[in-house]
Amino acid sequence: MLPLSDYLEIAVNAAHAGAAILKNYQSAPGSLIIDFKGRYDLVSQADRESEKAIIEILQSGTPELGIIAEESGGMQQGLATWHIDPLDGTTNYLHGIGHFAVSIGLVAHAGTMDPTGKILEADTPVLGVIYDPVREEIFTAMRGVGAWRNGQRIQHSGVKNLENSLIAVGIPVKEFENIDSYMMIIKDVVLSTRGIRRQGAAALDLAWVACGRVDGYFEEKLNTWDIAAGVIIAQESGAIVSDPLNEHAPWPAAGRLVAASPAIHGSLSAIYRSHMQN
């Protein structure tokens, strides 16, 4: 069985180390070197140095585990692999918008025993840490144990119907072949709910579902490092997280997800499916 309590402490330390670098550069934005991986895909010196600091701590404390990180890549190894986004919300960060986070998730591999004593049949997130350095909020979770914000237990909003819900949405920024269909989903959600918010940081969208600030969230074209931590945090809050086009998947590793309070998850997923196909 994985020693998740020990791993959680190490991941929290790593998240704080990465965030400290982000905050240092935030106070002197003119010193940042920015590269353009694509028109909508930016990477800065802050991303790279934050990731390096995180990896050094994780490698030192958990050498038996694999690491996959947004900027430096990596590979699966051992019983579980860390999935790291050193700066989720890079565009917000570079524009001086204070909505970004460090995200560190641990995905246990098939055949590993989870904290409940169950042998996992497929790769599954089992631990998550999301640190928002602007609000000084740290969201954490362990599979089968629960989810917390700054040490206080959290749970989803418990909203009972879609019309009273506030929904977070992410808009894919790298691939646009389905953009017309995707905008139809957004239109239907606007017409069916209290409103939507597009905030630009997938990890925080999932964390906010977990603590009830928003009632649901959907997005696609995401990577595992964007969502590994947020998925387990939202699930441990009691929210339902699934791939709306493959609801039998153990987790939405394909990068397409709907996360929501249980009472509205089915309706939100149905809106998504009404406009999108595999």
N, C-alpha and C positions, 0 to 999 in steps of 0.2 A: 504494500500500500504506500502511496506517495505521502511524504510528510508535509502536508499542505500548510500547516501552521508555520513551520519553519520557512517554507518557500514564500509564504505571504509576507513575512517580516523582511525577507531579502528583497522581494519585489517592491515593497513600500519604500525601502531605502533607495532602491534604484530609481524609482519614480521621482523622489525628492531630488536626487542628484541631477537627473536630467532636467527637471523643471528649474533648478537653480541656474543652469546655463541659459535657459530660455529667458528667464527674468533679467539676467545680466545683459543680454543682447537687447532686450526690450527697452532698457533704459538708455541704450546708445544705438538706435536703429541705423544710423549712418555708417556704422562700422560693419554691417552685415554684407557678406558676399552672397549674391543670389544667382543661381543657375536656373535655366529654363529647360526642363525636360520636355516641355510642350507648352503651347499657349496657355493651357489651364493647369499645368502641372509644374509647380515651382518647388525648388529645394534650396535651402539656405545653409550657410555655415552653422547656424544655430541648430538646425535639424541634425546635421552630421555630428556635431560635438555632443549634443544631448544623447544621441544614439550611442556614441562611443562610450560615454560615461555609464549609461545603463548597461551596456553589454559587459563592460569590465566588472561591474558588481555582480551581475548574474553569472558570468563565467567563473568568477572567484568563488561564489557561494554555492553554485549548483553545476559543477563541471560535468556531471553525469547527464545533463539535459541538453537537448538541441536548442538552437536559436534561429529564428527567422525574423529579420528586421527589414523595415521598409527601404532603407537606403543602402544597406550593405548585404542584403540577402541572407543566405545561410542555408541550413538543412535540418531535417528532422533527425533526432538521435535519442536513444535511450527510451525510457518509459513515457516521456512527455517532452514537448517542445514549447519554448517561449515564443510568442508572437508579439512583436514590439512596434508600436508607432511612437517615435520620440516626440512628434509634434503633430497631433491631429488638429486640423484647422490652420494649416500653414498660410493659406490666403488671408484669413482673418488676422493672423499674427503679423504678417508683412504689411498689412494695411492699418495696423494700429488698433484693430478691433479686439477687445479683451475677451475673446471667447475661443479658447483652445485648451488642449490638455495633453498630458502624457498618458499613453495607454499601454498596459502590459498584461497580456493574457497567457495562461498556461493551458495548452491543449494536450490532454492525456491520449495516448495511442491505444488502439484496439488491443484487448487482452490485459490491460492494466486494471487493477482493482481500485474502485473509487472509494471515497470516505464512508459510504454506506455499506461497503463490503461487496458491492456488485461488480462483476467483471464486465468491463465495457466491450460492447460488440463492435464499436466504431470509434474513430477519433472524436473526442468530446471535450469542450472547454470545462475545466474544473476549478479554475482560480482566475480572478480578475482584479486589477488595480487600475483605476483611472484617477489621475490627479489634476485638478483645475487650480493652477497656481494663482490665478487672478482672484478667485473667490476663496482661496485656501480651503477647498473642499476635496477630500479624498474618499472615493467610493471603492469599496472592496467587497469581495464575495468569495466563498468557497462552496463547492458543490455539496448539496445536502446539509449545509450548515446555516446559510443565510446571507443577507446582504446588509451593508452598513454605509452610512455617510458620517465621516468624522467620529466613528465609534458608536453611533446610534443606529439601531435597527431601522431599516426602511422597507416600505412596501409600495406596490403600485397604487394608483389613485382610487381604484374600485369604482370608477364611473360605470353606470348601468346601461347607458344607451349612447349611440353614435352622435345623435344631435346635440348632446350636452358635452361633447368631447373637444379637446384641443389637440391637434395632431402635428407632430414635427415631420418634416419632409426633407429629404436630401435630393438634389438634382444632379444626376451624373454629369461629369464635366470632361470626360475623356473620350467617350464613345456616344455618338448621337443617332445611331441608326433607328432607335425606337423612340426618339424624342417626341414625335407627334402623339403616339399612343400614351406615352408617359404623362404628357401634359393633360390628356383626357382624364387620366387617373386623378391628377391634382384638381382638375375642375370638379369632378364628381365628389371628391373629398371636401372641397370648399363648400359645395352645395348641400352636403350631408351632415356637416359638423358645425361647431361653434367657430372654427377657424383653423388656419394652419400657420406654422412658423418654419422658416427655412434659415437655420442658424449656422450651418457650415462646419459642423464638427460631429461626425457620426458617433464617436465615443461618448460625447456629452449628451447627444440625443438619447442614446440608450440608458445612460445614467439617470437622465431626467425622467424617462419612463419609469425607471426603478423607484425613484423617490416621489413620483406622482406630480411632478411639475407639468408634464404633458401626459396625455392619456394613451398616446400611441405614436408610432414612428414607422415610416417605410422608406426604403431606398434600394437601389440596385447598383451594379458595377463597382462594388466594394471589394477590398482585399481582406484576407484573414486578419492582418495586423490592425485593420480599422475596427474590427468588430469582436475579436475573440474575447477581450476583457468585458466589453459591454454586454455581450450575449449572456454570460454567466451571471453578471450582476443583475440584469433584468430578470432572468429566470428565477434567481434566488429571491427576488422581491415578490414573486408570485405572478409576474407577467408571463404571457405566452410569447415565445419568439420562434418563428418558423420561416422557411422558404415558401412563399405563397404558391409557387409552381411545383414544389416537390416537398409536400408536407411530411413525407415519411423520412426525409433526411434527418440524421441525428442532430445536426445543427446547420445553419445556413452558410456553409463554407463556400458555396458558389457565389456569394456576395450579393445575394438578393434576399431581402428580409422584410417581414412585418413583425413589429414588436408592439404589444398592446395589453391593456388590462383584459382579463379573460372575457368579460361580457361583450366587448366590442371587437375582439380579435377576428372572429369569423366574418363579421360584416366588412371590416377593413380589408381583409384578405380577398373577399369576394369582389370588392371594387377593383382591386389590383388585377385579379384574374380576368375580369370582364373586358379588359383592354390589352392584356399581354398574353403571349403564348411562349411555350418552351422553344 
